[in-house]
Amino acid sequence: MEDCCRHSLLSHLSSLLLLFQLPFAGSAEEFVVIGPSDPIVAMLGGDVMLPCHLSPAMDMENMELRWFRSKFSEAAFIYQNQQEQREEQLAQYAGRTSLVKDFLTQGEAAMRIHKVQAFDNGLYTCLFRKGNFYEEANLELMVAGVGSAPQVHIQGPEEDGIRVMCMASGWFPKPQVQWRALSGEKFLTFSETYAQDAEGLYSVEAALVVRDSSSGNVTCSVLNAILGQEKVMAIFIPEPFFPQTSPWKPAFMVTLTVLTLLIFGAAYYTKREHTAKQQERQEWEKLHRDKEEDQQTKEKVLKDRGDILVLSSLASCVAFQTGGNLFTCLPGERHSCMQIGGRRCSRPCLSLWIQSLHTPTLLFLMKRLV
């Protein structure tokens, strides 16, 4: 009895182990989508394939396959129900994409882009769906194109040298421009301007000023860094084209500098002298005004007291006023004075206001002046 139970238990354990070893129904539907690890390079105007595959490998004929840009709705190609779907496809890819079906049964699929354009450059996502399960992978497409050969011409003299222009168009992505001398030495200083046309292709203009008349040939090269391809054009610059350098020019520049310094120095000295004289004149005028104001103040005080001495400007008469009475001495009457009530000399007279003089002093002054 015990042996029978033991045998039955061993049988159940063996069955359970076999059950765990069987794959689940759902696990057979799971997969991983794998895309290329390196960017895919495509030439402008050519065709390119963007491949993705499943791991583990399985038949993809009944799956939904989709390649899109940054958004799910920006579809470049859709394969569903074993045929191409165009309703959600971007207009830029209409008629230019197709599915490579050669290895669908082996879990490999690829979208082909025909007549590659600059617009196609960038990141893509491939998404594969089976039922409710899906996986996706990212891949990068790098579009490259070589445009026209550079055109080089002499534009004219500039900054003690010759200005040379280099122009090229139809390149993608933005090309690299380099100028070199005949010896192969690179010119490091030059200007460049880029522009894109409606198709996204680049044109470039690069300007170089050559100052060494012994340079001879200069070369302009335009490089596509992705493809490693470049186009080159050289131009010969005759030495007579360069502006002639006069041996007197350095001496002239030194003389001009010295003259400029002398002019500035003379202007500064003249301005300083003028300022000093102006200040001196202003001080003299102020002193004169102060004296006049002081004299006017004294005259006003004396006038209020009623003491004044009037002298004729022609010495024809001498008159004085004191205590409110007016006296005068006429010519020929050297020691006599007359009181003239309310009258003054008929000629213009100069008034001198005195502060405190009595009659004998006034008579003495009149004798000296008449």
DRENBASE-389227 format. One record per atom (N, C-alpha, C): x negated, y negated, z negated. Coordinates in pm, whole numbers, padded with zeros to 5 digits, always signed. Atoms other than C-alpha are relative to their C-alpha. Example, Ala and Ser with C-alpha at 12.3 -4.5 7.8 and 13.67 -1.06 7.14 Angstrom:
-00089+00119+00000
-01230+00450-00780
-00090-00120+00000
+00082+00119+00006
-01367+00106-00714
+00077-00109-00073
//
This chain:
-00085+00121+00000
+00000+00000+00000
-00087-00125+00000
+00091+00116+00008
-00280-00243-00092
-00076-00014+00129
+00072+00007-00127
-00469-00155+00228
+00089-00055+00110
-00095+00048-00102
-00158-00223+00435
+00017-00150-00008
-00016+00147+00019
-00112-00573+00289
-00125-00072+00044
+00126+00064-00039
-00477-00650+00341
-00012-00007+00152
+00008-00005-00146
-00457-00547+00711
+00094-00102+00061
-00097+00097-00052
-00144-00763+00766
-00051-00143-00016
+00054+00135+00023
-00315-01071+00616
-00110-00032+00099
+00108+00021-00096
-00618-01031+00840
+00056-00026+00140
-00061+00019-00132
-00390-01008+01145
+00054-00142+00014
-00055+00137-00003
-00217-01340+01056
-00112-00104+00011
+00112+00095-00007
-00551-01516+01003
-00059-00004+00139
+00055-00005-00136
-00676-01401+01343
+00088-00076+00097
-00094+00071-00088
-00361-01535+01509
-00010-00151-00018
+00013+00143+00025
-00399-01874+01341
-00127-00057+00063
+00125+00047-00061
-00760-01902+01456
+00014-00014+00150
-00022+00007-00145
-00659-01829+01816
+00087-00120+00037
-00090+00113-00026
-00383-02093+01793
-00075-00132-00006
+00077+00125+00012
-00625-02365+01678
-00098-00018+00116
+00095+00010-00111
-00863-02280+01962
+00066-00040+00130
-00070+00037-00123
-00594-02345+02229
+00012-00153+00008
-00014+00147-00013
-00585-02707+02369
+00144-00041-00013
-00134+00055+00011
-00290-02922+02287
+00047-00046+00137
-00057+00038-00130
-00053-03009+02574
-00034-00145+00033
+00027+00141-00024
-00112-03384+02527
-00145-00026+00033
+00141+00027-00021
-00491-03361+02528
-00040+00022+00145
+00032-00026-00140
-00492-03233+02887
+00025-00123+00084
-00034+00119-00075
-00351-03574+03000
-00097-00116-00028
+00087+00109+00037
-00620-03790+02837
-00126+00002+00086
+00120+00014-00084
-00920-03926+03031
-00066-00134-00031
+00076+00125+00012
-01178-04204+03042
-00033-00049+00139
+00034+00062-00129
-01228-04446+03332
-00141-00058-00010
+00139+00045+00000
-01590-04519+03418
-00028-00077+00129
+00038+00082-00115
-01716-04799+03646
-00150-00013+00010
+00144+00017-00015
-02061-04889+03778
-00057-00091-00110
+00060+00078+00108
-02295-05024+03508
-00072-00125+00051
+00070+00114-00059
-02480-05263+03742
+00092-00075+00095
-00080+00076-00095
-02332-05544+03951
-00015+00056+00142
-00001-00043-00141
-02239-05457+04309
-00023-00123+00086
+00034+00112-00086
-02393-05687+04571
+00065+00020+00136
-00067-00006-00130
-02195-05767+04884
-00042-00120+00083
+00037+00107-00091
-02294-05972+05188
+00126-00071+00052
-00110+00076-00059
-02069-06249+05313
+00036+00056+00138
-00046-00049-00129
-01855-06124+05601
-00003+00150+00016
+00008-00145-00011
-01931-05757+05534
+00110+00068-00080
-00094-00081+00078
-01738-05475+05361
-00071+00052-00125
+00058-00050+00124
-01787-05348+05006
+00102+00088-00070
-00088-00088+00077
-01646-05070+04785
-00024-00022-00149
+00005+00011+00145
-01562-05106+04415
+00050+00133-00058
-00041-00135+00041
-01562-04745+04281
+00022+00013-00151
-00021-00042+00139
-01430-04599+03953
+00034+00149+00003
-00031-00143+00004
-01398-04235+03843
+00046+00040-00140
-00056-00050+00126
-01235-04028+03570
-00093+00102-00063
+00069-00103+00075
-01392-03821+03299
+00095+00048-00110
+00042-00104-00095
-01304-03540+03283
+00064-00019+00137
-00051+00014-00137
-01248-03516+03658
+00135+00070+00012
-00134-00057-00023
-00886-03452+03762
+00060-00066+00123
-00067+00049-00121
-00655-03506+04056
+00065-00136-00030
-00050+00136+00021
-00558-03874+04096
+00110-00036+00100
-00095+00033-00106
-00310-03850+04385
+00132-00051-00054
-00130+00039+00056
-00008-03896+04159
-00014-00106-00110
+00022+00104+00101
-00160-04164+03936
+00027-00139+00061
-00002+00141-00043
-00118-04542+03947
-00142-00053-00011
+00135+00056-00004
-00446-04707+04051
+00011-00150+00029
-00011+00146-00017
-00489-05083+04017
-00137-00065-00022
+00117+00085+00017
-00781-05324+04071
+00049-00145-00010
-00047+00138+00016
-00723-05677+03939
-00115-00086-00052
+00102+00096+00041
-00916-05993+03849
+00012-00024-00151
+00002+00028+00143
-00906-06171+03510
+00133+00035-00068
-00131-00032+00057
-00530-06104+03461
+00059+00122+00071
-00064-00120-00054
-00323-05788+03512
+00084-00032+00123
-00087+00039-00111
-00092-05980+03743
-00077-00046+00124
+00081+00044-00113
-00381-06097+03966
-00059+00122+00070
+00040-00127-00057
-00395-05773+04160
-00067-00019+00136
+00066-00002-00131
-00641-05721+04443
+00050+00119+00081
-00054-00118-00069
-00503-05373+04523
+00078+00084-00100
-00084-00088+00085
-00227-05142+04382
+00037+00124+00081
-00039-00128-00061
-00176-04771+04464
+00096+00068-00098
-00102-00057+00087
+00143-04620+04324
+00096+00083+00084
-00090-00091-00073
+00371-04329+04425
-00061+00040+00135
+00077-00047-00115
+00101-04222+04672
+00003-00097+00119
+00005+00100-00108
+00118-04546+04870
-00039-00137-00056
+00042+00134+00038
-00008-04903+04867
+00121-00087-00031
-00105+00093+00040
+00206-05164+04686
-00052-00143+00018
+00048+00135-00034
+00181-05522+04813
+00077-00113-00070
-00083+00105+00060
+00444-05707+04607
-00079-00086-00099
+00073+00073+00103
+00206-05806+04326
-00141-00040+00043
+00136+00027-00047
-00105-05850+04539
-00022-00149+00025
+00035+00139-00027
-00280-06188+04552
-00009-00023+00151
-00003+00032-00143
-00245-06364+04886
-00139+00005+00062
+00137+00002-00054
-00625-06393+04923
-00049+00138+00043
+00043-00137-00033
-00652-06011+04946
+00093+00068+00099
-00096-00062-00092
-00358-05947+05178
-00069+00038+00131
+00059-00048-00124
-00476-05733+05469
-00150+00020-00006
+00146-00015+00010
-00833-05720+05338
-00044+00111-00096
+00037-00105+00095
-00819-05434+05083
+00066+00132+00039
-00054-00134-00026
-00763-05057+05114
-00058+00097-00102
+00044-00102+00095
-00807-04738+04908
-00081+00107+00071
+00082-00110-00050
-01083-04488+04973
+00050+00127-00069
-00070-00116+00057
-00898-04154+04925
-00078+00130+00012
+00073-00123-00031
-01170-03907+05017
-00020+00091-00120
+00032-00084+00116
-01233-03788+04660
+00103-00015-00112
-00104+00017+00101
-00900-03851+04484
+00021+00129-00080
-00023-00127+00070
-00861-03482+04400
-00113+00032-00098
+00115-00024+00088
-01204-03491+04231
-00014-00109-00106
+00002+00101+00106
-01120-03789+04009
-00080-00126+00036
+00075+00118-00043
-01297-04056+04217
+00085-00082+00096
-00075+00091-00087
-01138-04364+04379
-00080-00129+00015
+00071+00126-00024
-01266-04688+04529
+00090-00094+00081
-00067+00103-00079
-01114-05013+04655
-00102-00059+00097
+00087+00059-00100
-01266-05137+04979
+00049-00142+00032
-00031+00138-00039
-01278-05513+05049
-00064-00025+00136
+00048+00029-00135
-01310-05609+05415
-00027-00150+00015
+00034+00140-00030
-01471-05932+05541
-00015-00081-00131
+00023+00059+00132
-01608-06037+05202
-00013-00152+00011
+00004+00146+00007
-01561-06403+05112
-00062-00044-00133
+00055+00054+00124
-01710-06629+04846
+00101+00013-00113
-00105-00013+00100
-01374-06608+04665
-00006+00135-00072
+00003-00134+00058
-01433-06235+04603
-00103+00015-00110
+00106-00009+00100
-01732-06305+04379
+00058-00003-00142
-00042+00005+00140
-01682-06223+04009
+00033+00136-00059
-00032-00122+00075
-01543-05967+03763
+00131+00061+00048
-00121-00076-00034
-01285-05694+03838
+00024+00104-00109
-00037-00109+00090
-01099-05435+03630
+00073+00106+00081
-00075-00112-00062
-00994-05091+03758
+00078+00072-00110
-00089-00061+00099
-00698-04940+03568
+00069+00121+00064
-00063-00122-00048
-00576-04580+03613
+00103+00045-00104
-00109-00037+00091
-00241-04469+03466
+00061+00134+00044
-00072-00125-00023
-00081-04125+03431
+00104+00015-00108
-00107+00000+00097
+00257-04125+03263
-00009-00125-00086
+00013+00113+00092
+00234-04341+02954
-00144-00026-00043
+00138+00014+00039
-00140-04303+02923
-00079-00070+00111
+00085+00067-00099
-00390-04534+03093
-00133-00038-00065
+00133+00047+00040
-00755-04637+03073
-00050-00095+00109
+00054+00097-00096
-00957-04911+03242
-00150-00017-00020
+00144+00029+00003
-01316-05017+03320
-00026-00130+00076
+00035+00128-00064
-01484-05342+03421
-00118+00018+00093
+00111+00000-00092
-01717-05403+03711
-00019-00140+00058
+00032+00133-00050
-01888-05705+03869
-00042+00007+00146
+00036+00012-00140
-01913-05802+04233
-00077-00131+00019
+00082+00117-00028
-02190-06042+04337
-00007-00020+00151
-00001+00032-00142
-02134-06202+04675
-00120-00087+00031
+00118+00076-00040
-02438-06337+04857
+00003-00022+00150
+00005+00032-00142
-02485-06512+05186
-00115-00091+00032
+00111+00084-00047
-02774-06665+05378
+00056-00093+00107
-00055+00099-00092
-02683-06987+05556
-00098-00040+00109
+00081+00051-00110
-02850-07201+05818
-00144-00024-00044
+00139+00036+00028
-03222-07262+05843
-00005-00149-00034
+00008+00142+00037
-03327-07592+05685
-00042-00087+00118
+00039+00101-00098
-03350-07898+05906
-00078-00109-00073
+00088+00095+00067
-03635-08132+05811
-00030-00115+00095
+00033+00117-00081
-03687-08487+05936
-00053-00112-00090
+00055+00116+00071
-03871-08805+05837
+00105-00110-00002
-00103+00103+00013
-03632-09065+05702
-00059-00140+00006
+00060+00133-00005
-03874-09357+05665
-00093-00024-00118
+00091+00033+00111
-04128-09530+05436
+00076-00033-00127
-00061+00030+00131
-04052-09557+05065
-00103+00018-00110
+00085-00007+00119
-04250-09633+04747
-00144+00042+00034
+00137-00028-00040
-04594-09634+04912
-00016+00141+00057
+00008-00133-00059
-04514-09308+05089
+00103+00016+00111
-00096-00033-00105
-04291-09134+05343
+00109+00088-00061
-00114-00077+00049
-03942-09006+05256
+00039+00104+00105
-00032-00111-00089
-03867-08663+05406
+00127+00069-00052
-00127-00063+00037
-03522-08498+05409
+00005+00145+00051
-00021-00140-00036
-03434-08124+05414
+00147+00033-00024
-00143-00028+00011
-03076-08008+05481
+00029+00142+00048
-00043-00134-00038
-02913-07661+05495
+00144+00018-00046
-00142-00022+00034
-02554-07529+05480
+00036+00147+00018
-00052-00136-00017
-02349-07207+05457
-00061+00102-00092
+00066-00091+00094
-02532-07056+05157
+00093+00034-00116
-00073-00039+00121
-02383-06858+04866
-00079+00108-00071
-00041+00115+00082
-02432-06876+04576
-00093-00119+00023
+00081+00121-00015
-02608-07212+04520
-00146+00040+00023
+00137-00039-00030
-02951-07177+04683
-00103-00081-00077
+00113+00069+00062
-03289-07278+04547
-00086-00063+00108
+00080+00074-00098
-03491-07543+04734
-00138-00024-00058
+00137+00024+00044
-03868-07577+04718
-00079-00068+00112
+00090+00068-00093
-04114-07817+04885
-00143+00047-00030
+00139-00039+00016
-04475-07710+04946
-00087-00079+00097
+00099+00063-00087
-04785-07876+05085
-00063+00106+00089
+00066-00092-00091
-04999-07723+05358
-00085+00101-00075
+00084-00089+00081
-05222-07575+05086
+00081+00104-00076
-00085-00091+00076
-04923-07394+04934
+00040-00054-00136
-00034+00061+00129
-04907-07622+04632
+00143-00053+00001
-00140+00041+00008
-04552-07694+04515
+00011-00147-00041
-00036+00135+00044
-04412-08045+04492
+00107+00016-00110
-00090-00018+00114
-04243-08066+04152
+00104-00109-00010
-00091+00113+00015
-04073-08404+04187
+00071-00027+00132
-00084+00032-00116
-03790-08435+04439
+00146+00003-00045
-00144+00004+00033
-03414-08492+04441
+00077+00096+00090
-00083-00092-00078
-03144-08250+04556
+00147-00021-00033
-00143+00019+00014
-02769-08276+04610
+00073+00119+00063
-00075-00117-00048
-02523-07984+04647
+00146-00037+00021
-00144+00017-00025
-02169-07965+04785
+00056+00134+00047
-00067-00121-00043
-01915-07687+04847
+00110-00035+00100
-00106+00023-00098
-01684-07661+05148
+00126+00075-00040
-00129-00063+00032
-01329-07525+05162
-00012+00150-00020
+00019-00144+00014
-01461-07166+05186
-00088+00035-00119
+00083-00024+00117
-01677-07210+04876
-00148+00013+00029
+00141-00011-00036
-02008-07212+05064
-00073-00131-00032
+00079+00115+00046
-02288-07445+04956
-00083-00061+00114
+00095+00075-00082
-02473-07714+05149
-00090-00078-00096
+00096+00067+00086
-02782-07885+05011
-00079-00102+00080
+00089+00103-00055
-02982-08202+05080
-00108-00026-00104
+00113+00021+00091
-03328-08235+04926
-00091-00107+00060
+00083+00112-00045
-03538-08555+04950
-00133+00002-00075
+00135+00001+00056
-03915-08571+04894
-00073-00124+00049
+00085+00113-00038
-04145-08877+04892
-00145+00048-00003
+00139-00044-00014
-04492-08781+05020
-00089-00124-00003
+00086+00117+00016
-04759-09028+04903
-00144+00024+00046
+00136-00033-00041
-05076-08846+05005
-00005+00010+00152
+00005+00002-00147
-05156-08931+05366
-00076+00118+00057
+00075-00116-00049
-05384-08626+05388
+00080+00129-00012
-00081-00121+00018
-05097-08385+05317
+00021+00074+00131
-00022-00065-00130
-05037-08320+05687
+00137+00063+00006
-00127-00073-00005
-04769-08050+05702
+00062+00012-00139
-00076-00034+00121
-04499-08020+05435
+00109+00098+00040
-00093-00109-00030
-04266-07720+05414
+00117-00002-00096
-00122-00012+00081
-03906-07694+05291
+00053+00142+00013
-00054-00136+00000
-03780-07349+05190
+00130+00005-00079
-00128-00019+00067
-03424-07248+05094
+00013+00149-00030
+00005-00139+00046
-03392-06926+04890
+00134+00044-00058
-00112-00068+00066
-03104-06691+04804
-00060+00093-00103
+00067-00075+00106
-03216-06556+04466
+00054+00142-00014
-00058-00134+00013
-02977-06255+04472
-00061+00095+00103
+00052-00084-00108
-03099-06124+04806
-00151-00009+00012
+00143+00019-00015
-03452-06257+04773
-00038-00043+00141
+00025+00044-00137
-03423-06402+05124
-00008-00153+00005
+00015+00143-00016
-03537-06749+05225
-00022-00036+00146
+00028+00055-00132
-03557-06966+05533
-00085-00124-00018
+00103+00101+00017
-03842-07208+05589
-00010-00086+00126
+00025+00092-00110
-03905-07515+05802
-00110-00097-00043
+00112+00090+00029
-04222-07728+05821
+00008-00121+00092
+00007+00122-00080
-04284-08081+05949
-00137-00062-00019
+00130+00066+00005
-04604-08264+06032
+00020-00151-00012
-00011+00145+00022
-04644-08621+05902
-00131-00064+00044
+00124+00067-00044
-04901-08823+06103
-00045-00104-00102
+00055+00094+00098
-05133-09034+05888
+00039-00144+00027
-00040+00139-00025
-05046-09362+06069
+00140-00035-00050
-00135+00026+00050
-04687-09320+05944
-00001-00055-00142
+00005+00043+00139
-04800-09394+05588
-00030-00150-00006
+00030+00143+00017
-04803-09759+05469
-00148-00020-00026
+00142+00027+00016
-05153-09906+05496
-00025-00069-00134
+00035+00055+00131
-05315-09983+05161
-00112-00102+00017
+00099+00106-00012
-05505-10316+05152
-00099+00005-00117
+00098+00000+00111
-05836-10329+04951
+00017-00120-00091
-00021+00118+00083
-05731-10674+04826
+00120+00014-00092
-00123-00012+00080
-05412-10544+04671
-00027+00009-00150
+00025-00004+00144
-05561-10449+04330
-00043-00135-00055
+00043+00131+00046
-05738-10787+04304
+00116-00099-00003
-00118+00089-00003
-05418-10964+04404
+00091+00026-00120
-00086-00033+00113
-05222-10778+04135
-00059-00053-00130
+00064+00052+00122
-05480-10874+03869
+00015-00152-00007
-00013+00146-00003
-05476-11239+03980
+00143-00043-00031
-00140+00033+00025
-05099-11243+03983
+00035+00015-00147
-00026-00021+00143
-05091-11103+03630
-00058-00113-00084
+00065+00108+00076
-05340-11365+03502
+00077-00130+00017
-00077+00122-00024
-05147-11648+03669
+00132+00000-00076
-00127-00010+00073
-04825-11524+03518
-00020-00030-00148
+00029+00026+00142
-04981-11524+03170
-00031-00147-00025
+00032+00142+00016
-05121-11875+03223
+00126-00087+00007
-00124+00078-00014
-04783-12008+03337
+00083+00011-00127
-00077-00016+00123
-04612-11859+03034
-00065-00075-00116
+00069+00071+00106
-04882-12002+02806
+00019-00150+00010
-00021+00144-00018
-04852-12351+02957
+00142-00041-00034
-00140+00031+00032
-04477-12339+02931
+00023-00002-00151
-00016-00005+00146
-04500-12241+02565
-00062-00123-00065
+00068+00117+00059
-04753-12520+02486
+00080-00127+00025
-00080+00118-00033
-04542-12782+02670
+00126-00007-00085
-00122-00002+00080
-04231-12676+02488
-00030-00036-00145
+00034+00029+00140
-04409-12690+02152
-00030-00149-00018
+00031+00143+00008
-04545-13042+02223
+00127-00084+00008
-00125+00074-00015
-04204-13161+02337
+00083+00007-00128
-00076-00016+00125
-04044-13022+02023
-00060-00087-00111
+00065+00081+00104
-04305-13195+01802
+00030-00149+00019
-00029+00140-00027
-04254-13532+01975
+00147-00034-00029
-00142+00023+00026
-03879-13497+01954
+00027-00010-00149
-00017+00005+00144
-03901-13427+01582
-00056-00132-00056
+00059+00127+00046
-04133-13731+01535
+00091-00117+00032
-00091+00110-00038
-03893-13958+01726
+00125+00000-00088
-00117-00009+00086
-03600-13831+01523
-00030-00052-00140
+00036+00049+00133
-03787-13901+01198
-00013-00153+00000
+00014+00147-00008
-03876-14259+01314
+00136-00068+00008
-00134+00057-00011
-03516-14327+01414
+00073+00006-00133
-00065-00011+00131
-03397-14202+01078
-00054-00104-00098
+00061+00100+00088
-03646-14426+00895
+00049-00141+00034
-00049+00130-00045
-03538-14725+01105
+00145-00023-00044
-00141+00012+00043
-03172-14656+01032
+00008-00024-00150
-00002+00019+00145
-03248-14627+00663
-00036-00144-00038
+00039+00140+00028
-03425-14969+00670
+00114-00096+00033
-00111+00088-00039
-03136-15132+00856
+00114+00008-00101
-00107-00015+00098
-02884-14985+00616
-00037-00069-00131
+00045+00066+00123
-03094-15109+00322
+00008-00152+00012
-00006+00146-00023
-03120-15460+00475
+00144-00048-00002
-00142+00040-00002
-02747-15468+00542
+00060+00002-00140
-00050-00007+00138
-02680-15364+00184
-00044-00122-00079
+00050+00118+00072
-02904-15644+00051
+00072-00126+00045
-00068+00119-00051
-02745-15903+00279
+00142-00010-00054
-00139+00003+00051
-02399-15802+00167
+00004-00046-00145
+00004+00041+00140
-02498-15842-00197
-00025-00149-00013
+00032+00142+00006
-02652-16187-00139
+00113-00087+00053
-00111+00077-00056
-02362-16302+00073
+00112-00014-00102
-00104+00006+00104
-02123-16213-00204
-00036-00102-00108
+00043+00097+00102
-02335-16435-00438
-00003-00143+00054
-00008+00133-00061
-02329-16730-00188
-00132-00066+00022
+00132+00060-00024
-02709-16789-00138
-00049+00040+00137
+00044-00028-00135
-02823-16820+00225
-00089-00112+00049
+00085+00099-00066
-03098-16994+00417
+00013+00021+00149
-00021-00012-00143
-03031-17069+00786
-00110-00073+00071
+00108+00060-00076
-03322-17136+01022
+00036-00001+00146
-00029+00009-00142
-03276-17256+01377
-00101+00084+00075
+00091-00079-00082
-03421-17021+01638
-00093-00086+00080
+00085+00093-00075
-03560-17329+01819
-00066-00101-00093
+00060+00090+00100
-03678-17502+01492
+00049-00143+00017
-00055+00135-00014
-03453-17799+01575
+00066-00047-00128
-00058+00038+00128
-03293-17788+01236
-00022+00110-00100
+00011-00097+00108
-03326-17624+00903
+00117-00025-00093
-00115+00019+00086
-03024-17566+00691
+00000+00109-00106
-00016-00101+00104
-02951-17389+00370
+00133-00020-00067
-00129+00001+00069
-02645-17306+00174
-00023+00059-00138
+00012-00049+00137
-02638-17272-00199
+00112-00058-00083
-00110+00045+00086
-02366-17290-00450
+00122-00043+00079
-00117+00032-00081
-02111-17319-00168
-00016-00127+00079
+00024+00124-00075
-02266-17648-00027
-00102+00024+00109
+00088-00016-00114
-02433-17668+00314
-00085-00125+00015
+00094+00111-00019
-02748-17890+00354
-00077+00024+00127
+00078-00013-00124
-02947-17962+00669
-00107-00106+00004
+00107+00094-00025
-03273-18131+00769
-00016-00010+00150
+00010+00019-00144
-03282-18276+01119
-00143-00034+00037
+00136+00035-00044
-03604-18328+01329
-00027-00148-00025
+00036+00140+00029
-03789-18646+01227
+00029-00039-00141
-00032+00030+00139
-03653-18638+00880
-00058+00114-00083
+00073-00112+00055
-03914-18420+00718
+00032+00023-00147
-00018-00020+00143
-03828-18486+00354
+00140-00032-00047
-00137+00032+00040
-03464-18572+00358
+00095+00107+00046
-00100-00099-00034
-03168-18341+00360
+00137-00064-00009
-00136+00053-00003
-02809-18411+00435
+00097+00113-00031
-00106-00096+00027
-02502-18241+00305
+00104-00012+00110
-00102-00003-00106
-02270-18142+00585
+00109+00094-00047
-00108-00083+00054
-01942-18024+00454
+00066+00086+00107
-00071-00093-00088
-01818-17721+00635
-00059+00014+00138
+00054-00011-00135
-02050-17765+00942
-00132+00077-00003
+00127-00070-00016
-02340-17558+01068
-00076-00064+00115
+00076+00052-00113
-02617-17635+01317
+00067+00041+00129
-00066-00027-00128
-02493-17655+01675
-00073+00107+00079
+00076-00101-00072
-02773-17425+01799
+00008+00135-00074
+00001-00131+00069
-02795-17051+01727
-00108+00003-00105
+00094-00003+00111
-02967-16990+01395
-00015+00142-00052
+00028-00129+00063
-03124-16695+01216
+00026-00012-00148
-00039+00006+00141
-02981-16625+00870
-00091+00089-00081
+00078-00078+00095
-03208-16516+00589
+00066-00011-00136
-00067+00001+00130
-03031-16419+00272
-00105+00008-00109
+00095+00001+00112
-03219-16503-00046
+00072+00034-00127
-00065-00049+00122
-03157-16359-00383
+00010-00108-00107
-00003+00099+00110
-03255-16641-00626
-00101-00110+00030
+00086+00115-00028
-03397-16979-00510
+00070-00128-00050
-00058+00127+00042
-03344-17321-00668
-00039-00107+00101
+00010+00107-00101
-03344-17654-00483
-00141-00038+00032
+00138+00038-00036
-03718-17752-00511
-00066+00102+00091
+00060-00105-00084
-03820-17418-00365
+00053-00007+00141
-00062+00010-00132
-03574-17456-00077
-00056-00119+00075
+00053+00120-00067
-03704-17808-00003
-00142+00028+00051
+00135-00032-00041
-04060-17674+00010
+00000+00085+00126
-00013-00088-00118
-03957-17404+00257
+00042-00083+00122
-00049+00079-00113
-03776-17655+00470
-00111-00086+00054
+00111+00083-00045
-04086-17883+00481
-00096+00084+00084
+00095-00085-00074
-04301-17593+00601
+00053+00040+00134
-00058-00050-00124
-04058-17487+00870
+00032-00108+00100
-00043+00106-00092
-03952-17824+01016
-00119-00058+00072
//
